[in-house]
Amino acid sequence: MGVERSTDKRGRITIPTELRERFGDRYRVVELEDGIKLVPIPQNPIETLRESGSEELRETSADALRAVARSRGDAEVDEHVR
């Protein structure tokens, strides 16, 4: 579905109701080489990530995920800095 919109005097773009109902009210503006893209930001990003992941991911706590990410990040820093 393609929708053409123009900015108003303050640089704002109105997103049609049917798209807001489908994708939500928050978007990240991503700059591409040849334009921009609006990427919806889910209300609960962790839950959205879990839903798209494996059963193991769905059952893992956010604290455990942070601990693994921190550990892997520390290992990568050690590998590249030392």
Residue pairs with C-beta under 8 A, 6 or more apart in sequence:
3 16
3 19
5 13
5 14
5 15
6 13
7 13
8 14
15 27
15 38
23 40
24 40
24 41
24 42
24 43
26 40
26 41
26 43
27 38
27 39
27 40
27 41
28 38
28 39
28 41
29 36
29 37
29 38
30 36
30 37
30 38
30 39
42 48
46 62
49 57
50 57
50 58
51 58
57 65
